[in-house]
């Protein structure tokens, strides 16, 4: 405004009409704004180009990312423009934000590229949680590559000096922003940025985000970074990076947790073989109201059902259920939306695999898909599995639709079991039940469906139900085989989550929406999160009346049925399961079905037993594993920790 008045005064003094001077000043202001915006776009484009070039290591892929209309390259540039304009307003000078933001974007991209070269994975925000471990490796790196280390240190020092010089020079030379200009930038840019941040919640569908080609792919981080670019993918992972120690957590707090007096070796003479099957999207479709089936699609499971698993997920995120079932830990203690397999499993973590190995068992994982999916190949190593048989090293399997059939996977499990010369623990994840449930996936559906359903929903349900029938048939085949074996065989089967049946749920009135709720009464939560559970022995039959339990309590059922005792899996976890059935981030449910909603928000009222549960999990995943020897002696023995 002052500039406008000044120009008007000059125009008046030189006999130029005031109106003409005003128009000239307005045009000049508009031109300067356009130039400033153009430079912001240019700087943003250069920064995004540098970041992607460094992170990808390829000019071709970088160019494709920035020019493709099916990838969010242009969206990334636009968001960065808004960020730079907002920071310029905060700093008070034009384009100064580039100097502040540039290094913060380029340096992580460089580290991401280096990590991919050595570990194949891109940089995650959670990698910064392990800074201490990186620092501990520095002496080894210096000894191995002294010249590289010296060059790196010199380069860092020179970069810091250069940045300080450029910053001081720019601070004096770059034009100041008027208060009005700063206010306009803040009022215009900040609301748009805030709206975009809200859209980045990948746990909820966003039509706008989808139109901008920003597609979260949390199940495959490599593809996530490849499609969305380093900046967007890194941003998707940010909410999971903040894992602070629980209030009161300390070495003394771990020492204060009572552990049962159980010998390190608690071998049983039975030493049964153990097969755990996590059946993809396995659920009981006869629960749908108003639908009649020509026959029961799951007679074997119904006759041998022990109870239900309360899945913390719905329609996907299989790895989170798997994490609980294999470790006895709970997603309830981790940030909402986090995926431990992708973000947190970075070192050896106690699991059923190391427990059984410490008892002389072979431990093997089996899944007829590619090993990179959900980062399973690396996670299974951290969990202590001796082998992971995946699509890459399994024999060719019969397909049902596009996925390996449950029948062929079951036969492969039996074949491998027959070749074992010592007791074994197998953990297998099926694939046939995976959605989508397109019509006519199978040449013939053997179960008729009656009810008032739209034809598209009827076709979806028919496909899904046929898959359930075939999964049930496969379990029967496995049980019949086990009954003929001399060695006792324990078989555990459970569904990882309800299937993504879409409008089938709303058409039948089973749920008000196509996806399950996260907060509701115990009755509704069970309806929308329960999957069948079978815990069965070839010698004693099914273990009945387990009820509805969280996947994290499954290890107790497995280890205790096998006849073993353990400080954590039957001791501590035994105390938890005796008091609680469901440990969910939104509510605790005790054995009387009495809920404690929003229990995590009531810090002072948290049950000391649950608090100790959280302490032990944090110690094993993020801490120094101080309680390893007392609570996980099997894992300590297998990994050599503390010996």
FIPASE-775167 format. One line per 5 residues: number of its first residue (from 0); their letters; for each residue x, y, z of C-alpha. Coordinates in nm, 2 decimals, padded with zeros to 4 digits. Layout:
<sites>
NUM> A> X,Y,Z ~ ...
</sites>
This chain:
<sites>
0> XXXXX> 00.00,00.00,00.00 ~ 00.28,00.24,00.09 ~ 00.45,00.16,-00.24 ~ 00.12,00.23,-00.43 ~ 00.09,00.57,-00.26
5> XXXXX> 00.45,00.65,-00.33 ~ 00.40,00.57,-00.70 ~ 00.09,00.78,-00.71 ~ 00.28,01.07,-00.56 ~ 00.55,01.04,-00.82
10> XXXXX> 00.30,01.02,-01.10 ~ 00.13,01.33,-00.97 ~ 00.46,01.52,-00.94 ~ 00.54,01.44,-01.30 ~ 00.20,01.55,-01.43
15> XXXXX> 00.09,01.18,-01.50 ~ -00.27,01.13,-01.42 ~ -00.32,00.95,-01.08 ~ -00.55,00.69,-01.23 ~ -00.29,00.60,-01.49
20> XXXXX> -00.02,00.58,-01.23 ~ -00.25,00.35,-01.02 ~ -00.30,00.12,-01.31 ~ 00.07,00.11,-01.37 ~ 00.15,00.03,-01.01
25> XXXXX> -00.12,-00.24,-01.01 ~ 00.03,-00.40,-01.32 ~ 00.38,-00.38,-01.17 ~ 00.26,-00.55,-00.85 ~ 00.09,-00.82,-01.05
30> XXXXX> 00.40,-00.87,-01.26 ~ 00.62,-00.90,-00.95 ~ 00.37,-01.15,-00.80 ~ 00.37,-01.36,-01.12 ~ 00.75,-01.35,-01.13
35> XXXXX> 00.78,-01.45,-00.77 ~ 00.53,-01.74,-00.82 ~ 00.71,-01.85,-01.13 ~ 01.04,-01.86,-00.95 ~ 00.87,-02.06,-00.66
40> XXXXX> 00.74,-02.31,-00.92 ~ 01.09,-02.33,-01.08 ~ 01.27,-02.38,-00.75 ~ 01.01,-02.64,-00.64 ~ 01.05,-02.83,-00.97
45> XXXXX> 01.43,-02.82,-00.94 ~ 01.41,-02.95,-00.58 ~ 01.17,-03.23,-00.66 ~ 01.38,-03.32,-00.96 ~ 01.70,-03.34,-00.75
50> XXXXX> 01.53,-03.53,-00.47 ~ 01.39,-03.79,-00.71 ~ 01.70,-03.82,-00.92 ~ 01.91,-03.88,-00.60 ~ 01.66,-04.12,-00.45
55> XXXXX> 01.60,-04.32,-00.77 ~ 01.94,-04.30,-00.91 ~ 01.80,-04.27,-01.26 ~ 01.73,-03.97,-01.48 ~ 01.49,-04.17,-01.70
60> XXXXX> 01.27,-04.28,-01.40 ~ 01.28,-03.93,-01.26 ~ 01.17,-03.77,-01.58 ~ 00.89,-04.03,-01.61 ~ 00.77,-03.95,-01.26
65> XXXXX> 00.76,-03.57,-01.32 ~ 00.59,-03.59,-01.66 ~ 00.35,-03.89,-01.61 ~ -00.02,-03.80,-01.55 ~ -00.06,-04.13,-01.36
70> XXXXX> 00.19,-04.04,-01.09 ~ 00.19,-03.75,-00.84 ~ 00.50,-03.57,-00.97 ~ 00.31,-03.25,-01.05 ~ 00.11,-03.28,-00.73
75> XXXXX> 00.44,-03.30,-00.54 ~ 00.57,-02.98,-00.70 ~ 00.24,-02.80,-00.63 ~ 00.25,-02.89,-00.26 ~ 00.61,-02.79,-00.23
80> XXXXX> 00.53,-02.45,-00.39 ~ 00.27,-02.39,-00.12 ~ 00.52,-02.50,00.15 ~ 00.78,-02.26,00.02 ~ 00.54,-01.97,00.00
85> XXXXX> 00.43,-02.03,00.35 ~ 00.78,-02.05,00.49 ~ 00.88,-01.74,00.30 ~ 00.60,-01.56,00.48 ~ 00.74,-01.70,00.81
90> XXXXX> 01.09,-01.59,00.73 ~ 00.99,-01.26,00.59 ~ 01.20,-01.27,00.27 ~ 01.13,-01.39,-00.08 ~ 01.26,-01.74,-00.17
95> XXXXX> 01.46,-01.77,00.15 ~ 01.27,-02.09,00.23 ~ 01.45,-02.27,-00.06 ~ 01.77,-02.25,00.14 ~ 01.60,-02.39,00.45
100> XXXXX> 01.40,-02.66,00.29 ~ 01.65,-02.77,00.02 ~ 01.90,-02.95,00.24 ~ 01.62,-03.11,00.45 ~ 01.49,-03.27,00.13
105> XXXXX> 01.81,-03.36,-00.05 ~ 02.00,-03.51,00.24 ~ 01.74,-03.77,00.33 ~ 01.70,-03.86,-00.04 ~ 02.08,-03.92,-00.05
110> XXXXX> 02.06,-04.15,00.25 ~ 01.76,-04.33,00.10 ~ 01.96,-04.41,-00.21 ~ 02.25,-04.54,00.00 ~ 02.02,-04.75,00.20
115> XXXXX> 01.86,-04.90,-00.11 ~ 02.21,-04.99,-00.25 ~ 02.30,-05.18,00.07 ~ 01.97,-05.30,00.22 ~ 01.73,-05.27,-00.08
120> XXXXX> 01.48,-05.07,00.12 ~ 01.42,-04.70,00.10 ~ 01.46,-04.46,00.39 ~ 01.17,-04.47,00.65 ~ 01.11,-04.21,00.91
125> XXXXX> 01.14,-04.49,01.17 ~ 01.50,-04.54,01.06 ~ 01.59,-04.23,01.26 ~ 01.47,-04.43,01.57 ~ 01.78,-04.64,01.53
130> XXXXX> 02.03,-04.36,01.51 ~ 02.22,-04.50,01.81 ~ 02.28,-04.83,01.63 ~ 02.41,-04.64,01.33 ~ 02.65,-04.44,01.55
135> XXXXX> 02.77,-04.77,01.70 ~ 02.85,-04.89,01.35 ~ 03.05,-04.58,01.26 ~ 03.39,-04.70,01.40 ~ 03.35,-05.02,01.19
140> XXXXX> 03.27,-04.81,00.88 ~ 03.57,-04.58,00.94 ~ 03.81,-04.88,00.98 ~ 03.67,-05.04,00.67 ~ 03.67,-04.73,00.45
145> XXXXX> 03.89,-04.46,00.61 ~ 03.94,-04.25,00.29 ~ 03.56,-04.25,00.23 ~ 03.50,-04.15,00.59 ~ 03.75,-03.86,00.57
150> XXXXX> 03.60,-03.74,00.24 ~ 03.25,-03.75,00.40 ~ 03.36,-03.55,00.70 ~ 03.53,-03.29,00.48 ~ 03.23,-03.27,00.25
155> XXXXX> 03.00,-03.22,00.54 ~ 03.21,-02.94,00.69 ~ 03.25,-02.77,00.35 ~ 02.87,-02.79,00.29 ~ 02.80,-02.64,00.63
160> XXXXX> 03.04,-02.35,00.57 ~ 02.89,-02.29,00.22 ~ 02.53,-02.30,00.36 ~ 02.62,-02.05,00.63 ~ 02.78,-01.82,00.37
165> XXXXX> 02.49,-01.84,00.12 ~ 02.23,-01.79,00.40 ~ 02.40,-01.47,00.53 ~ 02.44,-01.34,00.18 ~ 02.08,-01.42,00.09
170> XXXXX> 01.95,-01.27,00.41 ~ 02.10,-00.94,00.31 ~ 02.02,-00.94,-00.06 ~ 01.67,-01.10,-00.09 ~ 01.38,-00.85,-00.09
175> XXXXX> 01.17,-00.83,00.23 ~ 00.81,-00.93,00.22 ~ 00.55,-00.67,00.34 ~ 00.31,-00.76,00.61 ~ 00.03,-00.76,00.36
180> XXXXX> 00.22,-01.00,00.13 ~ 00.31,-01.23,00.42 ~ -00.05,-01.24,00.53 ~ -00.18,-01.32,00.18 ~ 00.06,-01.61,00.15
185> XXXXX> -00.04,-01.75,00.49 ~ -00.41,-01.71,00.44 ~ -00.39,-01.86,00.09 ~ -00.14,-02.15,00.14 ~ -00.18,-02.28,00.49
190> XXXXX> -00.55,-02.39,00.46 ~ -00.47,-02.58,00.14 ~ -00.17,-02.75,00.30 ~ -00.38,-02.84,00.60 ~ -00.64,-03.00,00.37
195> XXXXX> -00.38,-03.20,00.19 ~ -00.24,-03.32,00.52 ~ -00.58,-03.45,00.62 ~ -00.61,-03.63,00.28 ~ -00.27,-03.80,00.35
200> XXXXX> -00.44,-04.03,00.61 ~ -00.41,-04.35,00.41 ~ -00.64,-04.54,00.64 ~ -00.93,-04.35,00.49 ~ -01.03,-04.33,00.12
205> XXXXX> -01.00,-03.98,-00.04 ~ -01.16,-03.91,-00.37 ~ -00.94,-03.59,-00.42 ~ -00.62,-03.78,-00.33 ~ -00.71,-04.05,-00.58
210> XXXXX> -00.77,-03.79,-00.85 ~ -00.43,-03.64,-00.77 ~ -00.27,-03.98,-00.84 ~ -00.14,-04.01,-00.48 ~ -00.19,-04.38,-00.40
215> XXXXX> -00.07,-04.51,-00.07 ~ 00.08,-04.86,-00.11 ~ 00.17,-04.95,00.25 ~ 00.19,-05.32,00.18 ~ 00.48,-05.27,-00.06
220> XXXXX> 00.70,-04.98,00.04 ~ 00.92,-05.02,-00.27 ~ 00.63,-04.96,-00.50 ~ 00.50,-04.69,-00.26 ~ 00.82,-04.49,-00.31
225> XXXXX> 00.84,-04.57,-00.68 ~ 00.49,-04.46,-00.76 ~ 00.44,-04.17,-00.51 ~ 00.80,-04.04,-00.51 ~ 01.03,-04.01,-00.21
230> XXXXX> 00.86,-03.71,-00.06 ~ 00.50,-03.83,-00.07 ~ 00.59,-04.19,00.04 ~ 00.81,-04.06,00.32 ~ 00.52,-03.84,00.44
235> XXXXX> 00.28,-04.14,00.44 ~ 00.52,-04.31,00.68 ~ 00.57,-04.01,00.92 ~ 00.28,-04.09,01.16 ~ 00.44,-04.42,01.24
240> XXXXX> 00.78,-04.28,01.32 ~ 00.68,-04.13,01.65 ~ 00.69,-04.41,01.90 ~ 00.78,-04.28,02.24 ~ 00.85,-04.49,02.54
245> XXXXX> 00.54,-04.55,02.76 ~ 00.52,-04.33,03.07 ~ 00.72,-04.49,03.35 ~ 00.92,-04.71,03.12 ~ 01.27,-04.78,03.24
250> XXXXX> 01.52,-05.06,03.31 ~ 01.39,-05.06,03.67 ~ 01.03,-05.10,03.55 ~ 01.13,-05.41,03.35 ~ 01.31,-05.55,03.65
255> XXXXX> 01.00,-05.50,03.86 ~ 00.78,-05.71,03.64 ~ 00.74,-06.05,03.81 ~ 00.83,-06.36,03.61 ~ 00.73,-06.71,03.69
260> XXXXX> 01.01,-06.95,03.81 ~ 01.03,-07.18,03.50 ~ 01.34,-07.37,03.40 ~ 01.51,-07.26,03.09 ~ 01.45,-07.61,02.95
265> XXXXX> 01.08,-07.71,02.98 ~ 01.07,-07.98,02.72 ~ 00.78,-08.21,02.72 ~ 00.79,-08.58,02.62 ~ 00.51,-08.53,02.37
270> XXXXX> 00.69,-08.28,02.15 ~ 00.40,-08.26,01.90 ~ 00.45,-08.11,01.55 ~ 00.28,-07.77,01.52 ~ 00.11,-07.63,01.21
275> XXXXX> -00.04,-07.28,01.22 ~ -00.25,-07.17,00.93 ~ -00.35,-06.81,00.89 ~ -00.62,-06.84,00.63 ~ -00.66,-06.53,00.41
280> XXXXX> -00.99,-06.35,00.47 ~ -01.15,-06.66,00.63 ~ -01.49,-06.58,00.78 ~ -01.82,-06.74,00.83 ~ -02.06,-06.61,00.55
285> XXXXX> -02.36,-06.78,00.72 ~ -02.36,-06.49,00.97 ~ -02.52,-06.27,00.70 ~ -02.88,-06.21,00.78 ~ -03.15,-06.31,00.53
290> XXXXX> -02.92,-06.53,00.33 ~ -02.97,-06.91,00.29 ~ -02.70,-07.14,00.17 ~ -02.78,-07.48,00.00 ~ -02.53,-07.64,00.25
295> XXXXX> -02.29,-07.54,00.52 ~ -01.97,-07.41,00.35 ~ -01.75,-07.49,00.65 ~ -01.87,-07.81,00.82 ~ -01.52,-07.92,00.93
300> XXXXX> -01.44,-07.59,01.10 ~ -01.78,-07.56,01.26 ~ -01.75,-07.90,01.41 ~ -01.40,-07.83,01.54 ~ -01.43,-07.46,01.62
305> XXXXX> -01.25,-07.35,01.94 ~ -01.37,-06.99,01.94 ~ -01.29,-06.67,01.74 ~ -01.00,-06.44,01.68 ~ -01.08,-06.07,01.72
310> XXXXX> -00.89,-05.92,01.43 ~ -00.75,-05.57,01.48 ~ -00.80,-05.51,01.10 ~ -01.07,-05.53,00.84 ~ -01.04,-05.63,00.48
315> XXXXX> -00.66,-05.61,00.47 ~ -00.34,-05.53,00.66 ~ -00.28,-05.90,00.70 ~ 00.07,-05.84,00.83 ~ -00.05,-05.67,01.15
320> XXXXX> -00.25,-05.97,01.25 ~ 00.04,-06.20,01.16 ~ 00.27,-05.98,01.38 ~ 00.05,-06.04,01.69 ~ 00.00,-06.41,01.63
325> XXXXX> 00.37,-06.48,01.59 ~ 00.51,-06.26,01.87 ~ 00.24,-06.24,02.13 ~ 00.27,-05.86,02.11 ~ -00.01,-05.62,02.04
330> XXXXX> -00.07,-05.35,01.78 ~ -00.27,-05.16,02.05 ~ 00.06,-05.03,02.19 ~ 00.17,-04.89,01.85 ~ 00.06,-04.58,01.66
335> XXXXX> -00.26,-04.62,01.47 ~ -00.20,-04.71,01.11 ~ 00.15,-04.84,01.17 ~ 00.27,-05.16,01.01 ~ 00.54,-05.33,01.24
340> XXXXX> 00.66,-05.55,00.95 ~ 00.74,-05.24,00.75 ~ 00.84,-04.98,01.01 ~ 00.96,-05.14,01.33 ~ 01.10,-05.49,01.29
345> XXXXX> 01.47,-05.40,01.25 ~ 01.64,-05.65,01.48 ~ 01.59,-06.00,01.62 ~ 01.25,-06.00,01.79 ~ 01.12,-06.29,02.01
350> XXXXX> 00.86,-06.51,01.84 ~ 00.71,-06.85,01.83 ~ 00.98,-06.95,01.58 ~ 01.27,-06.89,01.83 ~ 01.07,-07.04,02.11
355> XXXXX> 01.02,-07.37,01.93 ~ 01.38,-07.37,01.79 ~ 01.51,-07.35,02.14 ~ 01.31,-07.66,02.21 ~ 01.48,-07.85,01.93
360> XXXXX> 01.22,-07.79,01.66 ~ 01.27,-07.68,01.30 ~ 01.09,-07.35,01.23 ~ 00.97,-07.28,00.88 ~ 00.74,-07.02,00.72
365> XXXXX> 00.54,-07.09,00.41 ~ 00.35,-06.85,00.18 ~ 00.27,-06.91,-00.19 ~ 00.34,-06.55,-00.29 ~ 00.65,-06.34,-00.34
370> XXXXX> 00.88,-06.30,-00.04 ~ 00.91,-05.92,-00.07 ~ 00.54,-05.87,00.01 ~ 00.49,-05.71,00.35 ~ 00.87,-05.74,00.39
375> XXXXX> 00.82,-06.09,00.50 ~ 01.16,-06.22,00.39 ~ 01.34,-05.98,00.63 ~ 01.09,-06.00,00.91 ~ 01.09,-06.38,00.92
380> XXXXX> 01.47,-06.37,00.95 ~ 01.43,-06.13,01.25 ~ 01.17,-06.36,01.40 ~ 01.42,-06.65,01.38 ~ 01.26,-06.87,01.11
385> XXXXX> 01.53,-07.10,00.96 ~ 01.36,-07.11,00.62 ~ 01.10,-06.92,00.43 ~ 00.94,-07.11,00.15 ~ 00.77,-06.86,-00.09
390> XXXXX> 00.66,-06.85,-00.45 ~ 01.03,-06.81,-00.55 ~ 01.13,-07.15,-00.41 ~ 00.81,-07.35,-00.38 ~ 00.71,-07.60,-00.65
395> XXXXX> 00.45,-07.47,-00.90 ~ 00.11,-07.47,-00.75 ~ -00.24,-07.51,-00.89 ~ -00.42,-07.18,-00.92 ~ -00.78,-07.11,-00.82
400> XXXXX> -00.85,-06.78,-01.00 ~ -00.52,-06.60,-01.00 ~ -00.40,-06.73,-00.66 ~ -00.24,-07.05,-00.54 ~ -00.52,-07.29,-00.42
405> XXXXX> -00.56,-07.39,-00.06 ~ -00.56,-07.75,-00.17 ~ -00.22,-07.73,-00.34 ~ -00.07,-07.54,-00.04 ~ -00.20,-07.79,00.20
410> XXXXX> -00.05,-08.08,00.00 ~ 00.28,-07.89,-00.01 ~ 00.27,-07.85,00.37 ~ 00.21,-08.23,00.41 ~ 00.49,-08.31,00.17
415> XXXXX> 00.73,-08.09,00.36 ~ 00.62,-08.23,00.69 ~ 00.67,-08.59,00.57 ~ 01.03,-08.50,00.49 ~ 01.11,-08.37,00.84
420> XXXXX> 01.33,-08.58,01.07 ~ 01.27,-08.38,01.38 ~ 00.97,-08.20,01.54 ~ 00.87,-07.89,01.35 ~ 00.68,-07.56,01.38
425> XXXXX> 00.53,-07.45,01.05 ~ 00.36,-07.12,01.00 ~ 00.17,-07.09,00.67 ~ -00.03,-06.80,00.52 ~ -00.28,-06.91,00.26
430> XXXXX> -00.36,-06.70,-00.05 ~ -00.67,-06.84,-00.23 ~ -00.92,-06.64,-00.02 ~ -00.77,-06.30,-00.12 ~ -01.01,-06.05,-00.28
435> XXXXX> -01.14,-05.91,-00.49 ~ -01.41,-06.18,-00.53 ~ -01.49,-06.13,-00.90 ~ -01.78,-06.33,-01.05 ~ -01.70,-06.66,-01.21
440> XXXXX> -01.35,-06.69,-01.05 ~ -01.44,-07.06,-01.03 ~ -01.58,-07.25,-01.32 ~ -01.85,-07.39,-01.09 ~ -01.98,-07.28,-00.75
445> XXXXX> -02.11,-07.57,-00.56 ~ -02.31,-07.38,-00.29 ~ -02.64,-07.22,-00.38 ~ -02.73,-06.88,-00.23 ~ -03.09,-06.76,-00.18
450> XXXXX> -03.19,-06.42,-00.05 ~ -03.29,-06.07,-00.15 ~ -02.95,-05.95,-00.29 ~ -02.86,-05.75,-00.60 ~ -02.72,-05.98,-00.87
455> XXXXX> -02.37,-05.83,-00.84 ~ -02.36,-05.89,-00.47 ~ -02.49,-06.24,-00.51 ~ -02.21,-06.32,-00.76 ~ -01.95,-06.17,-00.52
460> XXXXX> -02.08,-06.38,-00.23 ~ -02.10,-06.69,-00.44 ~ -01.73,-06.66,-00.53 ~ -01.63,-06.59,-00.17 ~ -01.84,-06.88,-00.03
465> XXXXX> -01.69,-07.13,-00.28 ~ -01.35,-07.03,-00.15 ~ -01.46,-07.09,00.21 ~ -01.58,-07.43,00.12 ~ -01.25,-07.52,-00.05
470> XXXXX> -01.05,-07.39,00.25 ~ -01.27,-07.61,00.47 ~ -01.21,-07.91,00.25 ~ -00.83,-07.84,00.27 ~ -00.84,-07.83,00.65
475> XXXXX> -01.03,-08.17,00.65 ~ -00.76,-08.32,00.43 ~ -00.49,-08.19,00.66 ~ -00.67,-08.33,00.97 ~ -00.72,-08.67,00.81
480> XXXXX> -00.35,-08.68,00.72 ~ -00.25,-08.58,01.08 ~ -00.47,-08.85,01.24 ~ -00.27,-09.12,01.05 ~ 00.07,-08.99,01.18
485> XXXXX> 00.25,-09.15,01.47 ~ 00.36,-08.81,01.61 ~ 00.09,-08.59,01.76 ~ 00.01,-08.30,01.53 ~ -00.14,-07.97,01.65
490> XXXXX> -00.32,-07.77,01.39 ~ -00.43,-07.41,01.44 ~ -00.63,-07.22,01.19 ~ -00.78,-06.87,01.20 ~ -00.88,-06.60,00.96
495> XXXXX> -00.68,-06.28,00.95 ~ -00.97,-06.05,00.90 ~ -01.32,-06.02,00.75 ~ -01.32,-06.02,00.37 ~ -01.37,-05.70,00.17
500> XXXXX> -01.71,-05.79,00.04 ~ -01.82,-05.43,-00.03 ~ -02.19,-05.38,-00.07 ~ -02.27,-05.73,00.04 ~ -02.25,-05.61,00.40
505> XXXXX> -02.49,-05.31,00.34 ~ -02.73,-05.51,00.12 ~ -02.78,-05.77,00.38 ~ -02.79,-05.52,00.67 ~ -02.49,-05.69,00.83
510> XXXXX> -02.31,-05.35,00.87 ~ -02.42,-05.00,00.81 ~ -02.11,-04.93,00.59 ~ -01.89,-05.14,00.36 ~ -01.61,-05.13,00.62
515> XXXXX> -01.60,-05.22,00.99 ~ -01.62,-04.96,01.26 ~ -01.33,-04.90,01.50 ~ -01.54,-04.79,01.79 ~ -01.86,-04.95,01.90
520> XXXXX> -02.01,-05.18,02.16 ~ -01.85,-05.52,02.22 ~ -02.13,-05.69,02.04 ~ -02.09,-05.49,01.73 ~ -01.71,-05.50,01.74
525> XXXXX> -01.72,-05.88,01.76 ~ -01.97,-05.90,01.47 ~ -01.74,-05.69,01.25 ~ -01.40,-05.83,01.36 ~ -01.44,-06.19,01.46
530> XXXXX> -01.30,-06.47,01.25 ~ -01.32,-06.85,01.32 ~ -01.05,-07.01,01.53 ~ -00.96,-07.38,01.54 ~ -00.71,-07.52,01.79
535> XXXXX> -00.69,-07.89,01.73 ~ -00.48,-08.19,01.83 ~ -00.46,-08.52,01.63 ~ -00.47,-08.70,01.97 ~ -00.72,-08.50,02.18
540> XXXXX> -00.93,-08.33,01.92 ~ -01.04,-07.96,01.93 ~ -00.97,-07.74,02.23 ~ -01.31,-07.59,02.30 ~ -01.44,-07.28,02.47
545> XXXXX> -01.15,-07.05,02.40 ~ -01.39,-06.77,02.33 ~ -01.30,-06.46,02.14 ~ -00.94,-06.36,02.18 ~ -00.69,-06.12,02.02
550> XXXXX> -00.43,-06.27,01.79 ~ -00.17,-06.17,02.04 ~ -00.31,-06.43,02.28 ~ -00.28,-06.71,02.03 ~ 00.08,-06.80,02.13
555> XXXXX> -00.04,-06.89,02.48 ~ -00.29,-07.13,02.34 ~ -00.04,-07.29,02.10 ~ 00.25,-07.33,02.35 ~ 00.03,-07.45,02.63
560> XXXXX> -00.15,-07.71,02.42 ~ 00.19,-07.83,02.30 ~ 00.27,-07.90,02.66 ~ 00.55,-07.64,02.72 ~ 00.59,-07.38,02.98
565> XXXXX> 00.76,-07.05,02.91 ~ 00.82,-06.73,03.12 ~ 00.64,-06.52,02.86 ~ 00.42,-06.73,02.63 ~ 00.26,-06.93,02.91
570> XXXXX> 00.36,-06.73,03.21 ~ 00.31,-06.36,03.15 ~ 00.08,-06.40,02.85 ~ -00.11,-06.66,03.05 ~ -00.18,-06.40,03.32
575> XXXXX> -00.30,-06.16,03.05 ~ -00.53,-06.40,02.88 ~ -00.67,-06.52,03.21 ~ -00.80,-06.16,03.28 ~ -00.85,-06.02,02.93
580> XXXXX> -00.99,-06.16,02.61 ~ -00.94,-05.87,02.37 ~ -00.65,-05.62,02.38 ~ -00.75,-05.35,02.12 ~ -00.63,-04.99,02.10
585> XXXXX> -00.98,-04.87,02.14 ~ -01.10,-05.10,02.42 ~ -00.99,-05.37,02.65 ~ -01.24,-05.65,02.70 ~ -01.22,-05.87,03.00
590> XXXXX> -01.33,-06.23,03.03 ~ -01.68,-06.12,03.13 ~ -01.72,-05.92,02.81 ~ -01.69,-05.60,03.01 ~ -01.52,-05.33,02.80
595> XXXXX> -01.29,-05.05,02.89 ~ -01.32,-04.81,02.60 ~ -01.05,-04.55,02.53 ~ -00.84,-04.71,02.80 ~ -00.51,-04.58,02.65
600> XXXXX> -00.63,-04.22,02.72 ~ -00.67,-04.30,03.09 ~ -00.30,-04.33,03.17 ~ -00.34,-04.33,03.55 ~ -00.61,-04.60,03.54
605> XXXXX> -00.43,-04.85,03.32 ~ -00.41,-05.19,03.47 ~ -00.05,-05.26,03.59 ~ -00.07,-05.59,03.41 ~ -00.14,-05.42,03.08
610> XXXXX> 00.12,-05.15,03.15 ~ 00.38,-05.43,03.20 ~ 00.27,-05.59,02.88 ~ 00.34,-05.26,02.70 ~ 00.67,-05.22,02.88
615> XXXXX> 00.79,-05.57,02.77 ~ 00.69,-05.51,02.41 ~ 00.86,-05.17,02.39 ~ 01.17,-05.32,02.55 ~ 01.19,-05.60,02.29
620> XXXXX> 01.11,-05.39,01.98 ~ 01.25,-05.04,02.06 ~ 01.45,-05.08,02.38 ~ 01.76,-05.26,02.48 ~ 01.59,-05.60,02.54
625> XXXXX> 01.67,-05.58,02.90 ~ 01.41,-05.84,02.99 ~ 01.52,-06.09,02.73 ~ 01.69,-06.34,02.96 ~ 01.41,-06.35,03.21
630> XXXXX> 01.11,-06.36,02.98 ~ 01.24,-06.49,02.64 ~ 01.52,-06.74,02.74 ~ 01.45,-06.94,02.42 ~ 01.51,-06.64,02.19
635> XXXXX> 01.82,-06.54,02.39 ~ 01.96,-06.89,02.35 ~ 01.89,-06.92,01.98 ~ 02.03,-06.57,01.90 ~ 02.32,-06.59,02.14
640> XXX> 02.20,-06.27,02.31 ~ 02.36,-06.23,02.65 ~ 02.58,-06.54,02.62
</sites>
